[in-house]
Amino acid sequence: MVARLLNLAYRVRGLDYVTNLSPMHPPYHLYEFTLESFVQHGRRTSYSVVDHRFYVCETFLPRVVDRLANRVMTATNTGMQLEVWLRAA
Protein backbone atom coordinates (compact mmCIF):
# COMPACT_ATOMS: atom_id res chain seq x y z
CA MET A 1 0.00 0.00 0.00
CA VAL A 2 2.77 2.47 0.87
CA ALA A 3 4.58 1.80 -2.41
CA ARG A 4 1.37 2.55 -4.30
CA LEU A 5 0.89 5.81 -2.41
CA LEU A 6 4.47 6.90 -3.04
CA ASN A 7 4.24 5.99 -6.73
CA LEU A 8 1.04 8.03 -6.97
CA ALA A 9 2.73 11.00 -5.26
CA TYR A 10 5.62 10.82 -7.73
CA ARG A 11 3.22 10.64 -10.67
CA VAL A 12 1.20 13.62 -9.40
CA ARG A 13 4.42 15.63 -9.11
CA GLY A 14 5.31 14.71 -12.70
CA LEU A 15 8.35 12.64 -11.71
CA ASP A 16 9.31 9.39 -13.40
CA TYR A 17 10.39 7.76 -10.12
CA VAL A 18 8.97 4.51 -8.74
CA THR A 19 9.60 3.41 -5.20
CA ASN A 20 9.60 -0.34 -5.83
CA LEU A 21 12.36 -0.33 -8.46
CA SER A 22 14.67 2.44 -7.32
CA PRO A 23 17.22 1.83 -4.58
CA MET A 24 15.94 4.41 -2.09
CA HIS A 25 16.85 2.72 1.21
CA PRO A 26 18.51 -0.44 2.54
CA PRO A 27 18.29 -3.28 1.66
CA TYR A 28 18.09 -1.71 -1.84
CA HIS A 29 15.60 -4.09 -3.41
CA LEU A 30 15.65 -4.08 -7.18
CA TYR A 31 12.28 -5.75 -7.59
CA GLU A 32 9.12 -6.09 -5.56
CA PHE A 33 7.26 -9.40 -5.83
CA THR A 34 3.53 -9.80 -5.40
CA LEU A 35 1.44 -12.84 -4.60
CA GLU A 36 0.27 -12.86 -8.23
CA SER A 37 3.88 -12.88 -9.48
CA PHE A 38 4.55 -16.03 -7.42
CA VAL A 39 1.38 -17.69 -8.76
CA GLN A 40 2.25 -16.89 -12.38
CA HIS A 41 5.89 -17.91 -12.01
CA GLY A 42 4.79 -21.17 -10.37
CA ARG A 43 2.62 -22.02 -13.35
CA ARG A 44 5.63 -21.66 -15.64
CA THR A 45 8.11 -23.48 -13.40
CA SER A 46 6.02 -26.22 -11.73
CA TYR A 47 5.43 -25.08 -8.18
CA SER A 48 2.32 -23.87 -6.44
CA VAL A 49 1.55 -21.35 -3.74
CA VAL A 50 0.31 -23.30 -0.72
CA ASP A 51 -0.29 -20.40 1.64
CA HIS A 52 0.55 -16.74 2.09
CA ARG A 53 0.30 -13.98 4.65
CA PHE A 54 0.76 -10.22 4.57
CA TYR A 55 2.41 -8.61 7.58
CA VAL A 56 1.93 -5.00 8.58
CA CYS A 57 5.30 -3.48 9.36
CA GLU A 58 6.90 -0.10 9.92
CA THR A 59 6.11 2.33 7.10
CA PHE A 60 8.60 5.08 7.98
CA LEU A 61 5.83 7.58 7.33
CA PRO A 62 5.00 10.40 9.79
CA ARG A 63 3.46 8.96 12.98
CA VAL A 64 -0.08 10.20 12.29
CA VAL A 65 -0.04 8.78 8.76
CA ASP A 66 1.67 5.58 9.95
CA ARG A 67 -1.12 4.84 12.41
CA LEU A 68 -3.76 5.30 9.74
CA ALA A 69 -1.79 3.27 7.19
CA ASN A 70 -1.35 0.42 9.69
CA ARG A 71 -5.09 0.33 10.35
CA VAL A 72 -5.90 0.29 6.64
CA MET A 73 -3.32 -2.42 5.90
CA THR A 74 -4.64 -4.55 8.76
CA ALA A 75 -8.27 -4.13 7.68
CA THR A 76 -7.58 -4.84 4.00
CA ASN A 77 -4.89 -7.53 4.41
CA THR A 78 -2.43 -5.47 2.36
CA GLY A 79 0.61 -5.37 4.62
CA MET A 80 4.02 -4.46 3.26
CA GLN A 81 5.73 -7.79 3.91
CA LEU A 82 4.59 -10.89 2.03
CA GLU A 83 5.29 -14.41 3.29
CA VAL A 84 4.72 -17.14 0.70
CA TRP A 85 4.76 -20.91 1.24
CA LEU A 86 5.45 -22.93 -1.90
CA ARG A 87 5.12 -26.59 -2.91
CA ALA A 88 7.22 -28.16 -5.64
CA ALA A 89 5.28 -30.13 -8.24
Biopython code that builds the backbone (N, CA, C, O; Angstrom):
import numpy as np
from Bio.PDB.StructureBuilder import StructureBuilder

atoms = [
    (1, "MET", "N", (0.817, -1.187, 0.000)),
    (1, "MET", "CA", (0.000, 0.000, 0.000)),
    (1, "MET", "C", (0.866, 1.258, 0.000)),
    (1, "MET", "O", (0.567, 2.206, -0.725)),
    (2, "VAL", "N", (1.920, 1.284, 0.789)),
    (2, "VAL", "CA", (2.771, 2.465, 0.871)),
    (2, "VAL", "C", (3.469, 2.706, -0.464)),
    (2, "VAL", "O", (3.579, 3.849, -0.908)),
    (3, "ALA", "N", (3.938, 1.644, -1.103)),
    (3, "ALA", "CA", (4.585, 1.802, -2.409)),
    (3, "ALA", "C", (3.619, 2.416, -3.420)),
    (3, "ALA", "O", (4.009, 3.265, -4.222)),
    (4, "ARG", "N", (2.369, 1.987, -3.381)),
    (4, "ARG", "CA", (1.370, 2.551, -4.303)),
    (4, "ARG", "C", (1.149, 4.030, -4.034)),
    (4, "ARG", "O", (1.047, 4.830, -4.964)),
    (5, "LEU", "N", (1.077, 4.390, -2.751)),
    (5, "LEU", "CA", (0.892, 5.805, -2.406)),
    (5, "LEU", "C", (2.078, 6.650, -2.852)),
    (5, "LEU", "O", (1.897, 7.735, -3.405)),
    (6, "LEU", "N", (3.286, 6.158, -2.616)),
    (6, "LEU", "CA", (4.470, 6.901, -3.037)),
    (6, "LEU", "C", (4.543, 7.017, -4.562)),
    (6, "LEU", "O", (4.876, 8.079, -5.089)),
    (7, "ASN", "N", (4.233, 5.931, -5.266)),
    (7, "ASN", "CA", (4.235, 5.988, -6.734)),
    (7, "ASN", "C", (3.214, 6.999, -7.246)),
    (7, "ASN", "O", (3.478, 7.719, -8.209)),
    (8, "LEU", "N", (2.051, 7.053, -6.603)),
    (8, "LEU", "CA", (1.038, 8.035, -6.971)),
    (8, "LEU", "C", (1.545, 9.456, -6.718)),
    (8, "LEU", "O", (1.347, 10.341, -7.551)),
    (9, "ALA", "N", (2.191, 9.677, -5.586)),
    (9, "ALA", "CA", (2.731, 11.003, -5.259)),
    (9, "ALA", "C", (3.777, 11.426, -6.289)),
    (9, "ALA", "O", (3.806, 12.585, -6.703)),
    (10, "TYR", "N", (4.629, 10.498, -6.700)),
    (10, "TYR", "CA", (5.623, 10.821, -7.734)),
    (10, "TYR", "C", (4.942, 11.189, -9.050)),
    (10, "TYR", "O", (5.319, 12.154, -9.714)),
    (11, "ARG", "N", (3.928, 10.398, -9.411)),
    (11, "ARG", "CA", (3.217, 10.643, -10.672)),
    (11, "ARG", "C", (2.529, 12.012, -10.657)),
    (11, "ARG", "O", (2.575, 12.749, -11.642)),
    (12, "VAL", "N", (1.892, 12.340, -9.529)),
    (12, "VAL", "CA", (1.201, 13.625, -9.400)),
    (12, "VAL", "C", (2.190, 14.784, -9.540)),
    (12, "VAL", "O", (1.863, 15.825, -10.109)),
    (13, "ARG", "N", (3.399, 14.591, -9.016)),
    (13, "ARG", "CA", (4.424, 15.635, -9.108)),
    (13, "ARG", "C", (5.106, 15.669, -10.480)),
    (13, "ARG", "O", (5.946, 16.532, -10.735)),
    (14, "GLY", "N", (4.745, 14.733, -11.360)),
    (14, "GLY", "CA", (5.311, 14.710, -12.698)),
    (14, "GLY", "C", (6.683, 14.071, -12.765)),
    (14, "GLY", "O", (7.411, 14.268, -13.738)),
    (15, "LEU", "N", (7.049, 13.302, -11.738)),
    (15, "LEU", "CA", (8.352, 12.644, -11.714)),
    (15, "LEU", "C", (8.243, 11.241, -12.297)),
    (15, "LEU", "O", (7.180, 10.622, -12.244)),
    (16, "ASP", "N", (9.330, 10.747, -12.846)),
    (16, "ASP", "CA", (9.312, 9.392, -13.403)),
    (16, "ASP", "C", (9.925, 8.385, -12.434)),
    (16, "ASP", "O", (10.444, 7.357, -12.868)),
    (17, "TYR", "N", (9.877, 8.660, -11.135)),
    (17, "TYR", "CA", (10.385, 7.757, -10.116)),
    (17, "TYR", "C", (9.356, 6.675, -9.797)),
    (17, "TYR", "O", (8.155, 6.885, -9.965)),
    (18, "VAL", "N", (9.828, 5.527, -9.339)),
    (18, "VAL", "CA", (8.973, 4.510, -8.744)),
    (18, "VAL", "C", (9.691, 3.963, -7.526)),
    (18, "VAL", "O", (10.888, 3.681, -7.577)),
    (19, "THR", "N", (8.972, 3.816, -6.448)),
    (19, "THR", "CA", (9.596, 3.407, -5.196)),
    (19, "THR", "C", (9.998, 1.947, -5.165)),
    (19, "THR", "O", (10.947, 1.594, -4.465)),
    (20, "ASN", "N", (9.306, 1.081, -5.904)),
    (20, "ASN", "CA", (9.602, -0.345, -5.825)),
    (20, "ASN", "C", (10.760, -0.783, -6.714)),
    (20, "ASN", "O", (11.217, -1.919, -6.581)),
    (21, "LEU", "N", (11.247, 0.045, -7.596)),
    (21, "LEU", "CA", (12.361, -0.332, -8.459)),
    (21, "LEU", "C", (13.605, 0.515, -8.255)),
    (21, "LEU", "O", (14.669, 0.168, -8.768)),
    (22, "SER", "N", (13.503, 1.602, -7.530)),
    (22, "SER", "CA", (14.668, 2.442, -7.323)),
    (22, "SER", "C", (15.271, 2.184, -5.945)),
    (22, "SER", "O", (14.537, 2.057, -4.964)),
    (23, "PRO", "N", (16.585, 2.108, -5.861)),
    (23, "PRO", "CA", (17.223, 1.832, -4.577)),
    (23, "PRO", "C", (17.197, 3.060, -3.679)),
    (23, "PRO", "O", (18.134, 3.859, -3.682)),
    (24, "MET", "N", (16.116, 3.208, -2.906)),
    (24, "MET", "CA", (15.941, 4.406, -2.089)),
    (24, "MET", "C", (16.414, 4.211, -0.655)),
    (24, "MET", "O", (16.753, 5.186, 0.015)),
    (25, "HIS", "N", (16.446, 2.981, -0.173)),
    (25, "HIS", "CA", (16.848, 2.722, 1.206)),
    (25, "HIS", "C", (17.287, 1.267, 1.338)),
    (25, "HIS", "O", (16.881, 0.425, 0.538)),
    (26, "PRO", "N", (18.109, 0.964, 2.337)),
    (26, "PRO", "CA", (18.508, -0.435, 2.538)),
    (26, "PRO", "C", (17.279, -1.294, 2.762)),
    (26, "PRO", "O", (16.340, -0.826, 3.406)),
    (27, "PRO", "N", (17.231, -2.490, 2.282)),
    (27, "PRO", "CA", (18.294, -3.279, 1.661)),
    (27, "PRO", "C", (18.388, -3.120, 0.151)),
    (27, "PRO", "O", (18.891, -4.024, -0.516)),
    (28, "TYR", "N", (17.933, -2.027, -0.409)),
    (28, "TYR", "CA", (18.093, -1.706, -1.835)),
    (28, "TYR", "C", (17.531, -2.778, -2.757)),
    (28, "TYR", "O", (18.230, -3.285, -3.634)),
    (29, "HIS", "N", (16.265, -3.119, -2.552)),
    (29, "HIS", "CA", (15.599, -4.094, -3.412)),
    (29, "HIS", "C", (15.521, -3.576, -4.841)),
    (29, "HIS", "O", (15.223, -2.404, -5.072)),
    (30, "LEU", "N", (15.784, -4.441, -5.774)),
    (30, "LEU", "CA", (15.649, -4.078, -7.180)),
    (30, "LEU", "C", (14.257, -4.367, -7.701)),
    (30, "LEU", "O", (13.780, -3.690, -8.611)),
    (31, "TYR", "N", (13.603, -5.360, -7.135)),
    (31, "TYR", "CA", (12.278, -5.746, -7.592)),
    (31, "TYR", "C", (11.378, -5.993, -6.394)),
    (31, "TYR", "O", (11.849, -6.329, -5.308)),
    (32, "GLU", "N", (10.111, -5.828, -6.597)),
    (32, "GLU", "CA", (9.125, -6.093, -5.562)),
    (32, "GLU", "C", (8.195, -7.170, -6.096)),
    (32, "GLU", "O", (7.595, -7.002, -7.157)),
    (33, "PHE", "N", (8.070, -8.273, -5.371)),
    (33, "PHE", "CA", (7.262, -9.395, -5.826)),
    (33, "PHE", "C", (5.899, -9.369, -5.159)),
    (33, "PHE", "O", (5.774, -9.014, -3.987)),
    (34, "THR", "N", (4.894, -9.743, -5.908)),
    (34, "THR", "CA", (3.528, -9.801, -5.405)),
    (34, "THR", "C", (3.093, -11.256, -5.329)),
    (34, "THR", "O", (3.749, -12.144, -5.872)),
    (35, "LEU", "N", (1.989, -11.484, -4.655)),
    (35, "LEU", "CA", (1.442, -12.840, -4.605)),
    (35, "LEU", "C", (1.149, -13.330, -6.014)),
    (35, "LEU", "O", (1.432, -14.483, -6.341)),
    (36, "GLU", "N", (0.591, -12.472, -6.846)),
    (36, "GLU", "CA", (0.267, -12.855, -8.227)),
    (36, "GLU", "C", (1.527, -13.221, -9.017)),
    (36, "GLU", "O", (1.484, -14.120, -9.856)),
    (37, "SER", "N", (2.647, -12.538, -8.761)),
    (37, "SER", "CA", (3.878, -12.883, -9.482)),
    (37, "SER", "C", (4.366, -14.281, -9.090)),
    (37, "SER", "O", (4.898, -15.004, -9.932)),
    (38, "PHE", "N", (4.190, -14.669, -7.819)),
    (38, "PHE", "CA", (4.546, -16.029, -7.415)),
    (38, "PHE", "C", (3.628, -17.052, -8.078)),
    (38, "PHE", "O", (4.092, -18.095, -8.536)),
    (39, "VAL", "N", (2.339, -16.763, -8.131)),
    (39, "VAL", "CA", (1.381, -17.686, -8.757)),
    (39, "VAL", "C", (1.719, -17.877, -10.233)),
    (39, "VAL", "O", (1.773, -19.008, -10.716)),
    (40, "GLN", "N", (1.945, -16.790, -10.942)),
    (40, "GLN", "CA", (2.246, -16.890, -12.376)),
    (40, "GLN", "C", (3.574, -17.596, -12.622)),
    (40, "GLN", "O", (3.671, -18.440, -13.513)),
    (41, "HIS", "N", (4.596, -17.260, -11.841)),
    (41, "HIS", "CA", (5.893, -17.911, -12.011)),
    (41, "HIS", "C", (5.780, -19.402, -11.709)),
    (41, "HIS", "O", (6.407, -20.219, -12.383)),
    (42, "GLY", "N", (4.985, -19.763, -10.701)),
    (42, "GLY", "CA", (4.786, -21.170, -10.366)),
    (42, "GLY", "C", (4.158, -21.958, -11.493)),
    (42, "GLY", "O", (4.507, -23.118, -11.714)),
    (43, "ARG", "N", (3.245, -21.346, -12.200)),
    (43, "ARG", "CA", (2.617, -22.023, -13.352)),
    (43, "ARG", "C", (3.656, -22.354, -14.417)),
    (43, "ARG", "O", (3.590, -23.405, -15.055)),
    (44, "ARG", "N", (4.607, -21.457, -14.603)),
    (44, "ARG", "CA", (5.628, -21.664, -15.644)),
    (44, "ARG", "C", (6.736, -22.617, -15.195)),
    (44, "ARG", "O", (7.379, -23.255, -16.027)),
    (45, "THR", "N", (6.961, -22.716, -13.877)),
    (45, "THR", "CA", (8.113, -23.483, -13.404)),
    (45, "THR", "C", (7.748, -24.633, -12.470)),
    (45, "THR", "O", (8.619, -25.166, -11.784)),
    (46, "SER", "N", (6.497, -25.016, -12.434)),
    (46, "SER", "CA", (6.020, -26.217, -11.735)),
    (46, "SER", "C", (6.122, -26.164, -10.217)),
    (46, "SER", "O", (6.620, -27.104, -9.596)),
    (47, "TYR", "N", (5.663, -25.094, -9.624)),
    (47, "TYR", "CA", (5.433, -25.084, -8.184)),
    (47, "TYR", "C", (4.113, -24.370, -7.944)),
    (47, "TYR", "O", (3.588, -23.693, -8.828)),
    (48, "SER", "N", (3.588, -24.529, -6.745)),
    (48, "SER", "CA", (2.325, -23.872, -6.441)),
    (48, "SER", "C", (2.429, -23.129, -5.112)),
    (48, "SER", "O", (3.216, -23.495, -4.239)),
    (49, "VAL", "N", (1.634, -22.097, -4.980)),
    (49, "VAL", "CA", (1.553, -21.350, -3.737)),
    (49, "VAL", "C", (0.606, -22.098, -2.819)),
    (49, "VAL", "O", (-0.570, -22.266, -3.143)),
    (50, "VAL", "N", (1.104, -22.548, -1.677)),
    (50, "VAL", "CA", (0.310, -23.304, -0.721)),
    (50, "VAL", "C", (-0.410, -22.364, 0.233)),
    (50, "VAL", "O", (-1.580, -22.574, 0.555)),
    (51, "ASP", "N", (0.284, -21.335, 0.682)),
    (51, "ASP", "CA", (-0.292, -20.398, 1.640)),
    (51, "ASP", "C", (0.465, -19.074, 1.539)),
    (51, "ASP", "O", (1.564, -19.015, 0.988)),
    (52, "HIS", "N", (-0.124, -18.040, 2.067)),
    (52, "HIS", "CA", (0.547, -16.743, 2.093)),
    (52, "HIS", "C", (-0.014, -15.908, 3.236)),
    (52, "HIS", "O", (-1.099, -16.174, 3.753)),
    (53, "ARG", "N", (0.744, -14.905, 3.611)),
    (53, "ARG", "CA", (0.298, -13.975, 4.654)),
    (53, "ARG", "C", (0.976, -12.634, 4.432)),
    (53, "ARG", "O", (2.158, -12.570, 4.094)),
    (54, "PHE", "N", (0.217, -11.568, 4.625)),
    (54, "PHE", "CA", (0.762, -10.218, 4.566)),
    (54, "PHE", "C", (0.956, -9.718, 5.993)),
    (54, "PHE", "O", (0.058, -9.837, 6.826)),
    (55, "TYR", "N", (2.112, -9.165, 6.267)),
    (55, "TYR", "CA", (2.414, -8.613, 7.580)),
    (55, "TYR", "C", (2.459, -7.095, 7.494)),
    (55, "TYR", "O", (3.040, -6.529, 6.568)),
    (56, "VAL", "N", (1.842, -6.449, 8.462)),
    (56, "VAL", "CA", (1.929, -4.997, 8.580)),
    (56, "VAL", "C", (3.233, -4.698, 9.292)),
    (56, "VAL", "O", (3.514, -5.276, 10.342)),
    (57, "CYS", "N", (4.024, -3.812, 8.740)),
    (57, "CYS", "CA", (5.302, -3.482, 9.358)),
    (57, "CYS", "C", (5.511, -1.970, 9.326)),
    (57, "CYS", "O", (4.655, -1.230, 8.839)),
    (58, "GLU", "N", (6.625, -1.525, 9.834)),
    (58, "GLU", "CA", (6.904, -0.097, 9.921)),
    (58, "GLU", "C", (6.910, 0.536, 8.530)),
    (58, "GLU", "O", (7.527, 0.010, 7.604)),
    (59, "THR", "N", (6.222, 1.663, 8.393)),
    (59, "THR", "CA", (6.108, 2.326, 7.097)),
    (59, "THR", "C", (7.116, 3.451, 6.914)),
    (59, "THR", "O", (7.378, 3.869, 5.787)),
    (60, "PHE", "N", (7.679, 3.940, 7.998)),
    (60, "PHE", "CA", (8.603, 5.075, 7.983)),
    (60, "PHE", "C", (7.914, 6.360, 7.530)),
    (60, "PHE", "O", (8.572, 7.314, 7.114)),
    (61, "LEU", "N", (6.602, 6.375, 7.614)),
    (61, "LEU", "CA", (5.826, 7.582, 7.330)),
    (61, "LEU", "C", (5.687, 8.381, 8.627)),
    (61, "LEU", "O", (5.965, 7.848, 9.701)),
    (62, "PRO", "N", (5.263, 9.643, 8.553)),
    (62, "PRO", "CA", (5.005, 10.396, 9.785)),
    (62, "PRO", "C", (4.034, 9.629, 10.686)),
    (62, "PRO", "O", (3.150, 8.927, 10.197)),
    (63, "ARG", "N", (4.202, 9.767, 11.996)),
    (63, "ARG", "CA", (3.462, 8.959, 12.976)),
    (63, "ARG", "C", (1.952, 8.959, 12.746)),
    (63, "ARG", "O", (1.320, 7.904, 12.808)),
    (64, "VAL", "N", (1.373, 10.119, 12.483)),
    (64, "VAL", "CA", (-0.081, 10.198, 12.286)),
    (64, "VAL", "C", (-0.489, 9.384, 11.063)),
    (64, "VAL", "O", (-1.475, 8.649, 11.105)),
    (65, "VAL", "N", (0.260, 9.514, 9.988)),
    (65, "VAL", "CA", (-0.038, 8.780, 8.758)),
    (65, "VAL", "C", (0.241, 7.290, 8.959)),
    (65, "VAL", "O", (-0.498, 6.444, 8.456)),
    (66, "ASP", "N", (1.305, 6.973, 9.692)),
    (66, "ASP", "CA", (1.670, 5.585, 9.948)),
    (66, "ASP", "C", (0.551, 4.843, 10.673)),
    (66, "ASP", "O", (0.226, 3.709, 10.323)),
    (67, "ARG", "N", (-0.033, 5.475, 11.671)),
    (67, "ARG", "CA", (-1.121, 4.840, 12.409)),
    (67, "ARG", "C", (-2.307, 4.541, 11.499)),
    (67, "ARG", "O", (-2.884, 3.455, 11.553)),
    (68, "LEU", "N", (-2.660, 5.500, 10.672)),
    (68, "LEU", "CA", (-3.764, 5.298, 9.737)),
    (68, "LEU", "C", (-3.415, 4.207, 8.721)),
    (68, "LEU", "O", (-4.233, 3.332, 8.437)),
    (69, "ALA", "N", (-2.210, 4.263, 8.183)),
    (69, "ALA", "CA", (-1.786, 3.265, 7.194)),
    (69, "ALA", "C", (-1.801, 1.864, 7.793)),
    (69, "ALA", "O", (-2.227, 0.914, 7.136)),
    (70, "ASN", "N", (-1.339, 1.727, 9.037)),
    (70, "ASN", "CA", (-1.349, 0.417, 9.686)),
    (70, "ASN", "C", (-2.768, -0.116, 9.858)),
    (70, "ASN", "O", (-3.013, -1.308, 9.674)),
    (71, "ARG", "N", (-3.690, 0.757, 10.208)),
    (71, "ARG", "CA", (-5.089, 0.328, 10.353)),
    (71, "ARG", "C", (-5.663, -0.128, 9.015)),
    (71, "ARG", "O", (-6.334, -1.157, 8.936)),
    (72, "VAL", "N", (-5.393, 0.646, 7.968)),
    (72, "VAL", "CA", (-5.905, 0.295, 6.637)),
    (72, "VAL", "C", (-5.295, -1.018, 6.162)),
    (72, "VAL", "O", (-6.007, -1.878, 5.644)),
    (73, "MET", "N", (-3.974, -1.182, 6.335)),
    (73, "MET", "CA", (-3.316, -2.416, 5.898)),
    (73, "MET", "C", (-3.844, -3.625, 6.667)),
    (73, "MET", "O", (-4.018, -4.697, 6.088)),
    (74, "THR", "N", (-4.097, -3.463, 7.960)),
    (74, "THR", "CA", (-4.644, -4.555, 8.760)),
    (74, "THR", "C", (-6.054, -4.911, 8.297)),
    (74, "THR", "O", (-6.385, -6.087, 8.149)),
    (75, "ALA", "N", (-6.874, -3.904, 8.072)),
    (75, "ALA", "CA", (-8.267, -4.134, 7.683)),
    (75, "ALA", "C", (-8.391, -4.731, 6.285)),
    (75, "ALA", "O", (-9.320, -5.494, 6.021)),
    (76, "THR", "N", (-7.471, -4.394, 5.390)),
    (76, "THR", "CA", (-7.578, -4.842, 3.997)),
    (76, "THR", "C", (-6.616, -5.969, 3.644)),
    (76, "THR", "O", (-6.550, -6.391, 2.490)),
    (77, "ASN", "N", (-5.865, -6.461, 4.638)),
    (77, "ASN", "CA", (-4.891, -7.526, 4.409)),
    (77, "ASN", "C", (-3.921, -7.157, 3.285)),
    (77, "ASN", "O", (-3.684, -7.945, 2.369)),
    (78, "THR", "N", (-3.367, -5.950, 3.370)),
    (78, "THR", "CA", (-2.426, -5.467, 2.358)),
    (78, "THR", "C", (-1.128, -4.997, 2.997)),
    (78, "THR", "O", (-0.584, -3.962, 2.613)),
    (79, "GLY", "N", (-0.636, -5.744, 3.961)),
    (79, "GLY", "CA", (0.612, -5.368, 4.623)),
    (79, "GLY", "C", (1.771, -5.283, 3.654)),
    (79, "GLY", "O", (1.673, -5.720, 2.507)),
    (80, "MET", "N", (2.859, -4.720, 4.121)),
    (80, "MET", "CA", (4.015, -4.461, 3.258)),
    (80, "MET", "C", (4.953, -5.652, 3.119)),
    (80, "MET", "O", (5.782, -5.667, 2.209)),
    (81, "GLN", "N", (4.849, -6.637, 3.983)),
    (81, "GLN", "CA", (5.729, -7.794, 3.906)),
    (81, "GLN", "C", (4.902, -9.024, 3.558)),
    (81, "GLN", "O", (3.919, -9.336, 4.230)),
    (82, "LEU", "N", (5.305, -9.710, 2.514)),
    (82, "LEU", "CA", (4.589, -10.891, 2.032)),
    (82, "LEU", "C", (5.376, -12.150, 2.378)),
    (82, "LEU", "O", (6.561, -12.258, 2.061)),
    (83, "GLU", "N", (4.716, -13.090, 3.024)),
    (83, "GLU", "CA", (5.291, -14.414, 3.290)),
    (83, "GLU", "C", (4.559, -15.400, 2.395)),
    (83, "GLU", "O", (3.328, -15.441, 2.386)),
    (84, "VAL", "N", (5.314, -16.198, 1.642)),
    (84, "VAL", "CA", (4.721, -17.140, 0.697)),
    (84, "VAL", "C", (5.273, -18.543, 0.971)),
    (84, "VAL", "O", (6.485, -18.733, 1.074)),
    (85, "TRP", "N", (4.376, -19.510, 1.085)),
    (85, "TRP", "CA", (4.758, -20.913, 1.242)),
    (85, "TRP", "C", (4.506, -21.608, -0.096)),
    (85, "TRP", "O", (3.418, -21.509, -0.663)),
    (86, "LEU", "N", (5.519, -22.308, -0.588)),
    (86, "LEU", "CA", (5.446, -22.925, -1.905)),
    (86, "LEU", "C", (5.545, -24.448, -1.800)),
    (86, "LEU", "O", (6.080, -24.984, -0.830)),
    (87, "ARG", "N", (5.014, -25.135, -2.823)),
    (87, "ARG", "CA", (5.123, -26.591, -2.914)),
    (87, "ARG", "C", (5.622, -26.936, -4.315)),
    (87, "ARG", "O", (5.054, -26.503, -5.317)),
    (88, "ALA", "N", (6.686, -27.716, -4.363)),
    (88, "ALA", "CA", (7.215, -28.163, -5.644)),
    (88, "ALA", "C", (6.286, -29.201, -6.241)),
    (88, "ALA", "O", (5.688, -30.005, -5.526)),
    (89, "ALA", "N", (6.172, -29.175, -7.547)),
    (89, "ALA", "CA", (5.276, -30.130, -8.236)),
    (89, "ALA", "C", (5.933, -31.474, -8.374)),
    (89, "ALA", "O", (5.336, -32.400, -8.925)),
]
sb = StructureBuilder()
sb.init_structure("model")
sb.init_model(0)
sb.init_chain("A")
sb.init_seg("    ")
for serial, (resi, resn, name, xyz) in enumerate(atoms, 1):
    if name == "N":
        sb.init_residue(resn, " ", resi, " ")
    sb.init_atom(name, np.array(xyz, "f"), 0.0, 1.0, " ", f" {name:<3s}", serial, name[0])
structure = sb.get_structure()
